[in-house]
Amino acid sequence: MAAVGVALTVFGCSESIPPPSDVAAPPQDATVTASKLAYKILKKGDGTEHPKPSSRVRVHYTGWTTDGKMFDSSVARGEPIEFPLNGVIAGWTEGVQLLVVNDKARFWIPEELAYQGKPDRPAGMLVFDVELLGIQ
């Protein structure tokens, strides 16, 4: 998916994955970084290495707006994606670096770390479930 190299792009997915129960806002037990990215590890991986901003990563993900509307999903398409970590929205670049291979996390990405009000992009805080499958 080449569009991910610039920013995660809205895709019309035929299959909709239900939103998590905490899609509207990060729960109390989420970790919040200095940049206001909130995240929670959903499944611990078995890796030891974290990707760097210049790493190429392979992931499965699903993204929702805080009203529960799914706007993109590699899971629904049945195909993981691979991209350079420094070529996506800032919230992904920061968040995926916190993961090790096979970690699955939920990110609550504020608009300032997402699309920053760009036209034809999801607006506001975005929620992503991301599983790091590999680091190239």
C-alpha positions as CSV (number, residue, x, y, z in Angstrom):
1,M,0.0,0.0,0.0
2,A,2.1,2.9,-1.3
3,A,-0.2,5.5,0.3
4,V,1.0,4.5,3.7
5,G,4.4,5.9,2.8
6,V,3.0,9.4,3.0
7,A,0.1,9.0,5.4
8,L,-2.4,6.3,6.2
9,T,-5.1,6.9,3.6
10,V,-8.8,6.3,3.9
11,F,-9.8,3.1,2.0
12,G,-13.3,1.8,1.4
13,C,-13.1,-1.6,3.1
14,S,-16.0,-3.9,2.3
15,E,-15.7,-5.7,5.6
16,S,-16.2,-3.6,8.8
17,I,-14.5,-4.6,12.0
18,P,-16.4,-3.5,15.1
19,P,-14.7,-0.8,17.1
20,P,-13.2,-1.5,20.5
21,S,-15.3,-0.6,23.6
22,D,-12.8,2.2,24.4
23,V,-12.8,3.8,21.0
24,A,-14.1,7.1,22.3
25,A,-11.2,7.9,24.6
26,P,-8.1,6.3,26.1
27,P,-8.9,4.3,29.3
28,Q,-7.3,5.2,32.6
29,D,-4.7,2.4,32.3
30,A,-3.4,3.7,28.9
31,T,0.1,5.1,28.9
32,V,0.3,8.7,27.6
33,T,3.6,10.0,26.1
34,A,4.9,13.6,26.2
35,S,3.4,14.2,22.7
36,K,-0.1,13.1,24.0
37,L,0.0,9.8,22.1
38,A,-1.9,7.3,24.3
39,Y,-1.3,3.6,23.9
40,K,-2.0,0.2,25.5
41,I,-0.3,-3.1,24.8
42,L,-3.0,-5.6,24.0
43,K,-0.7,-8.6,23.4
44,K,2.9,-8.9,24.3
45,G,5.2,-10.0,21.6
46,D,8.3,-12.2,21.7
47,G,10.8,-9.8,20.1
48,T,13.5,-7.8,21.9
49,E,14.3,-5.2,19.2
50,H,12.3,-2.0,18.7
51,P,12.1,-0.4,15.2
52,K,13.9,2.9,14.6
53,P,12.3,5.8,12.7
54,S,14.3,4.7,9.6
55,S,13.2,1.0,9.9
56,R,10.9,-0.6,7.4
57,V,8.1,-2.4,9.2
58,R,5.4,-4.9,8.4
59,V,2.1,-4.5,10.3
60,H,-1.5,-5.5,10.4
61,Y,-3.8,-2.6,11.6
62,T,-7.4,-1.3,11.8
63,G,-8.3,2.3,12.2
64,W,-11.4,4.0,13.6
65,T,-12.6,7.4,14.3
66,T,-13.7,8.0,17.9
67,D,-17.4,7.7,16.9
68,G,-16.6,4.0,16.0
69,K,-16.4,4.3,12.2
70,M,-13.8,2.1,10.7
71,F,-12.0,3.9,8.0
72,D,-9.1,1.5,7.1
73,S,-7.9,-2.0,7.8
74,S,-5.3,-4.3,6.5
75,V,-7.0,-7.0,8.5
76,A,-10.2,-6.5,6.5
77,R,-8.2,-6.6,3.3
78,G,-6.5,-9.8,4.5
79,E,-3.0,-8.5,3.7
80,P,-0.5,-6.9,6.0
81,I,1.3,-3.8,4.8
82,E,5.0,-2.8,4.8
83,F,6.3,0.7,4.9
84,P,9.2,2.9,6.1
85,L,8.3,4.1,9.6
86,N,9.4,7.6,9.0
87,G,7.0,7.9,6.1
88,V,3.7,7.8,8.0
89,I,1.8,10.0,10.3
90,A,3.7,11.1,13.4
91,G,1.6,9.1,15.8
92,W,2.5,5.9,14.0
93,T,6.2,6.8,13.8
94,E,6.2,7.3,17.5
95,G,3.9,4.5,18.5
96,V,5.3,1.7,16.5
97,Q,8.8,2.4,17.9
98,L,7.4,1.4,21.3
99,L,6.6,-2.1,20.0
100,V,8.6,-5.3,19.6
101,V,7.8,-8.0,17.0
102,N,4.4,-9.6,17.6
103,D,3.3,-6.9,20.1
104,K,-0.3,-5.8,19.4
105,A,-1.2,-2.3,20.7
106,R,-4.0,0.2,20.6
107,F,-3.0,3.8,19.8
108,W,-5.2,6.8,20.5
109,I,-3.6,9.4,18.2
110,P,-4.5,13.1,18.7
111,E,-5.2,15.1,15.5
112,E,-1.9,16.9,15.9
113,L,0.0,13.6,15.4
114,A,-2.4,12.4,12.7
115,Y,-3.7,14.3,9.7
116,Q,-3.9,17.8,11.3
117,G,-7.2,18.7,9.6
118,K,-6.1,17.9,6.0
119,P,-9.0,17.6,3.6
120,D,-10.3,14.1,2.7
121,R,-8.6,12.5,5.7
122,P,-10.2,11.3,9.0
123,A,-10.5,14.2,11.5
124,G,-9.9,14.4,15.2
125,M,-8.4,11.7,17.4
126,L,-7.9,8.4,15.6
127,V,-7.7,4.9,17.2
128,F,-5.6,2.2,15.7
129,D,-5.0,-1.4,16.6
130,V,-1.6,-2.3,15.3
131,E,0.3,-5.6,15.3
132,L,4.0,-5.4,14.5
133,L,4.7,-8.4,12.4
134,G,8.3,-7.7,11.4
135,I,11.2,-5.2,11.1
136,Q,13.2,-5.3,7.9
